[in-house]
């Protein structure tokens, strides 16, 4: 027996009713499929970790960029004007194409100090600081708070000229060594300091005879947990067995564990948006 169906107050025949029912079933099925896909995607990320890369000597910069592209993950780069095996420095114009490409890929960027110096202690004259490169390299000098800001901001100025965008509002002291005055000065000019988790120390600057790659990789895959900040370099002068190729199995292994890699812009403690170059120039402030 053929039945009519009332739809929005209108009676329709069995043929149209069948079509309507079919459309409704399809719509519900599509919505369910989308909901399932969203749930599945959420379940795939059982946690988040944050890969950070300090400039180092840049020897493996291109190799690491290729690994990140292959895995479709983004990292946070901490930049200093360090010497490279090419005889130039990491923030020279000769590196513009590299940094512009990374910016276009959506990575995040912070300051690692312009001269890659070590903050030693606070005293009456300011913050004792020993640059590794550039002016006063190897000497201990005193930096007033404004000079600490300039040491961080100069990285942003150079990076904006190379990559067309400013820094994010984060910085890392070389070696992780800070002082109370250095931290306060950086906060006053807009930079939050970022260290790393104990398990996130990937060990690429350790001697490879005592800490071979397989040991470092297995330790990282065993110990890294949700929320950890990871730290490695784009190249280390002293290590004979480069760790850089291990980032490939490391990222794959973390993904298998359900840990998704994010930039510090997505970290709950450091969320920020980079400024445009025009905003950076107009404000004189570090990137946020």
C-alpha positions as CSV (number, residue, x, y, z in Angstrom):
1,X,0.0,0.0,0.0
2,X,1.5,3.3,-1.1
3,X,1.6,6.0,1.6
4,X,2.0,9.8,1.4
5,X,4.3,11.6,3.8
6,X,3.7,15.0,5.3
7,X,6.8,17.2,5.0
8,X,6.8,20.8,6.4
9,X,2.9,20.7,6.4
10,X,2.7,19.5,2.8
11,X,1.5,16.1,1.7
12,X,3.7,14.5,-0.9
13,X,3.4,11.2,-2.9
14,X,5.3,8.0,-2.3
15,X,7.9,8.7,-5.1
16,X,8.9,12.1,-3.7
17,X,8.8,10.8,-0.1
18,X,11.2,8.1,-1.1
19,X,13.6,10.6,-2.6
20,X,13.3,12.8,0.5
21,X,14.0,9.9,2.8
22,X,17.0,8.9,0.7
23,X,18.3,12.5,0.9
24,X,17.8,12.6,4.6
25,X,19.6,9.3,5.1
26,X,22.5,10.4,3.0
27,X,22.7,13.7,4.9
28,X,22.7,11.9,8.3
29,X,25.3,9.4,7.0
30,X,27.5,12.2,5.8
31,X,27.2,14.0,9.1
32,X,28.0,10.8,11.0
33,X,31.0,10.2,8.7
34,X,32.3,13.7,9.4
35,X,31.8,13.3,13.1
36,X,33.6,9.9,13.0
37,X,36.5,11.4,11.0
38,X,36.8,14.3,13.5
39,X,36.8,11.9,16.4
40,X,39.4,9.7,14.7
41,X,41.6,12.7,14.0
42,X,41.3,13.8,17.6
43,X,42.1,10.3,18.8
44,X,45.2,10.2,16.6
45,X,46.7,13.1,18.7
46,X,46.8,11.6,22.2
47,X,49.2,14.4,23.1
48,X,51.4,17.2,21.7
49,X,55.1,17.9,21.8
50,X,57.0,20.9,20.6
51,X,60.2,20.5,18.5
52,X,62.6,23.4,18.8
53,X,65.7,23.8,16.7
54,X,68.6,26.2,17.6
55,X,70.7,27.5,14.7
56,X,74.0,25.8,15.7
57,X,76.4,25.8,12.7
58,X,73.6,25.2,10.2
59,X,75.4,22.3,8.6
60,X,72.3,20.1,8.4
61,X,69.8,22.9,8.0
62,X,68.6,21.7,4.5
63,X,68.4,18.1,5.6
64,X,66.3,18.9,8.6
65,X,64.0,21.1,6.6
66,X,63.4,18.2,4.2
67,X,62.6,15.9,7.1
68,X,60.1,18.3,8.4
69,X,58.5,18.7,5.0
70,X,58.3,14.9,4.5
71,X,56.5,14.4,7.8
72,X,54.4,17.6,7.3
73,X,55.3,19.0,10.7
74,X,56.3,22.4,11.9
75,X,59.0,23.4,14.4
76,X,60.1,26.4,16.3
77,X,63.5,27.8,15.2
78,X,65.6,29.8,17.7
79,X,68.0,32.0,15.7
80,X,71.4,33.5,16.5
81,X,73.9,34.9,14.0
82,X,76.2,31.9,14.3
83,X,79.1,31.0,12.0
84,X,78.5,28.3,9.4
85,X,80.8,25.9,7.5
86,X,80.1,28.0,4.4
87,X,82.2,30.8,6.0
88,X,79.2,33.1,6.5
89,X,76.7,33.6,9.4
90,X,73.3,32.2,9.9
91,X,71.5,35.5,9.5
92,X,73.6,36.8,6.6
93,X,71.7,37.7,3.3
94,X,73.1,34.4,1.9
95,X,70.6,32.6,4.1
96,X,67.6,34.6,3.0
97,X,66.1,31.9,0.7
98,X,66.4,29.3,3.5
99,X,64.6,31.4,6.1
100,X,62.0,32.7,3.7
101,X,61.1,29.1,2.7
102,X,60.8,28.1,6.4
103,X,58.6,31.1,7.1
104,X,56.4,30.3,4.1
105,X,56.0,26.7,5.5
106,X,54.5,28.1,8.7
107,X,57.2,27.4,11.2
108,X,57.7,29.6,14.3
109,X,60.8,31.6,15.1
110,X,62.3,33.0,18.3
111,X,65.5,34.8,19.3
112,X,68.6,32.9,20.4
113,X,70.5,36.2,21.0
114,X,72.3,38.0,18.2
115,X,75.9,37.0,19.2
116,X,75.0,33.6,20.7
117,X,76.4,34.8,24.1
118,X,76.2,33.3,27.5
119,X,74.5,35.2,30.4
120,X,76.8,34.6,33.3
121,X,75.6,36.6,36.3
122,X,74.0,39.8,37.5
123,X,76.0,42.6,39.1
124,X,75.8,46.3,39.8
125,X,76.7,47.1,36.2
126,X,73.9,45.0,34.7
127,X,74.1,41.5,33.3
128,X,77.4,39.9,32.6
129,X,77.4,38.5,29.1
130,X,80.0,36.7,27.0
131,X,79.4,36.8,23.2
132,X,80.6,33.9,21.1
133,X,80.5,35.8,17.8
134,X,80.6,39.4,16.6
135,X,81.6,42.4,18.6
136,X,83.4,41.5,21.9
137,X,83.5,37.8,21.1
138,X,85.1,35.9,23.9
139,X,85.1,38.9,26.3
140,X,82.8,39.3,29.3
141,X,80.8,42.6,29.0
142,X,78.0,44.2,31.0
143,X,74.6,44.7,29.4
144,X,72.0,47.1,30.7
145,X,68.4,46.0,30.3
146,X,68.0,48.0,27.1
147,X,71.1,46.3,25.7
148,X,69.7,42.8,26.6
149,X,66.6,43.8,24.6
150,X,68.7,44.9,21.7
151,X,70.6,41.6,21.7
152,X,67.3,39.8,21.3
153,X,65.6,42.3,18.9
154,X,68.5,42.5,16.5
155,X,67.7,38.9,15.5
156,X,64.2,40.0,14.7
157,X,65.3,42.9,12.6
158,X,67.7,40.7,10.5
159,X,65.1,37.9,10.2
160,X,62.4,40.3,9.0
161,X,64.7,41.6,6.3
162,X,65.4,38.0,5.2
163,X,62.1,36.3,5.6
164,X,59.4,39.0,5.4
165,X,58.0,38.5,8.9
166,X,58.9,39.1,12.5
167,X,59.8,36.8,15.4
168,X,57.3,35.2,17.7
169,X,57.5,36.5,21.3
170,X,59.9,33.8,22.5
171,X,63.6,33.5,23.2
172,X,66.1,31.0,24.4
173,X,69.4,31.8,26.1
174,X,72.3,29.8,24.6
175,X,72.9,26.8,26.8
176,X,69.7,27.6,28.6
177,X,71.8,29.8,31.0
178,X,69.8,32.9,32.2
179,X,70.0,35.3,35.1
180,X,67.1,37.1,36.9
181,X,67.9,40.4,35.3
182,X,68.2,39.0,31.8
183,X,64.9,37.3,32.2
184,X,63.2,40.5,33.5
185,X,64.7,42.6,30.7
186,X,63.5,40.1,28.1
187,X,60.0,40.1,29.6
188,X,59.9,43.9,29.6
189,X,60.5,44.0,25.9
190,X,58.1,41.2,25.1
191,X,60.0,37.9,25.1
192,X,59.1,34.8,27.1
193,X,62.0,32.4,27.8
194,X,61.7,28.8,26.6
195,X,63.8,26.0,28.0
196,X,63.2,22.3,27.2
197,X,62.1,19.2,29.0
198,X,64.6,16.8,30.5
199,X,63.4,14.1,28.1
200,X,63.3,16.6,25.3
201,X,67.1,17.2,25.4
202,X,67.9,15.2,22.2
203,X,71.6,15.1,22.9
204,X,72.9,16.2,19.5
205,X,75.7,18.2,21.1
206,X,77.0,15.3,23.2
207,X,80.1,13.3,22.1
208,X,79.0,10.6,19.7
209,X,81.4,7.9,21.0
210,X,79.7,7.9,24.4
211,X,76.2,8.8,23.1
212,X,75.6,7.2,19.7
213,X,72.6,8.0,17.7
214,X,70.7,4.8,18.4
215,X,71.1,5.3,22.1
216,X,69.8,8.9,21.9
217,X,66.9,7.9,19.6
218,X,65.7,5.0,21.8
219,X,66.0,7.1,24.9
220,X,63.9,9.9,23.3
221,X,61.2,7.6,22.0
222,X,61.0,5.9,25.5
223,X,60.9,9.1,27.6
224,X,59.3,11.9,25.7
225,X,55.8,12.7,27.0
226,X,52.8,14.9,26.2
227,X,53.6,18.6,26.6
228,X,57.4,18.2,26.4
229,X,59.5,20.8,24.6
230,X,62.2,19.1,22.5
231,X,65.6,20.7,21.6
232,X,68.1,20.0,18.9
233,X,70.3,22.1,16.6
234,X,70.7,22.6,12.8
235,X,74.3,21.5,13.1
236,X,76.9,21.0,15.8
237,X,80.6,21.5,15.2
238,X,81.9,18.9,17.7
239,X,79.7,15.9,17.1
240,X,81.3,13.3,14.7
241,X,78.1,11.3,14.1
242,X,75.5,13.9,13.2
243,X,72.2,13.4,14.9
244,X,70.1,15.2,12.3
245,X,69.1,12.0,10.3
246,X,67.6,10.7,13.6
247,X,64.9,13.3,13.4
248,X,63.3,11.2,10.7
249,X,62.7,8.1,12.8
250,X,62.1,10.2,15.9
251,X,59.2,12.1,14.4
252,X,57.8,8.8,12.9
253,X,58.0,7.1,16.3
254,X,56.4,10.0,18.1
255,X,53.5,9.9,15.7
256,X,53.1,6.2,16.1
257,X,52.7,6.9,19.8
258,X,50.0,9.4,19.1
259,X,52.1,12.5,19.9
260,X,51.6,15.3,17.4
261,X,54.3,17.9,16.8
262,X,53.3,21.6,17.1
263,X,55.0,24.9,17.2
264,X,55.3,27.1,20.3
265,X,52.6,29.3,18.8
266,X,50.2,26.4,19.7
267,X,51.7,25.8,23.2
268,X,49.3,27.0,25.9
269,X,52.1,28.9,27.6
270,X,53.5,30.7,24.6
271,X,50.6,31.3,22.1
272,X,51.3,34.3,20.0
273,X,51.0,35.6,16.4
274,X,53.9,37.0,14.5
275,X,53.7,40.7,13.4
276,X,53.9,41.9,9.9
277,X,57.2,43.6,8.9
278,X,55.3,46.9,8.7
279,X,54.0,46.5,12.3
280,X,57.5,45.5,13.5
281,X,59.1,48.6,12.0
282,X,56.3,50.9,13.2
283,X,56.3,49.7,16.8
284,X,60.0,49.0,17.3
285,X,58.8,46.0,19.4
286,X,59.8,42.4,19.1
287,X,57.6,40.0,17.3
288,X,54.5,38.6,19.1
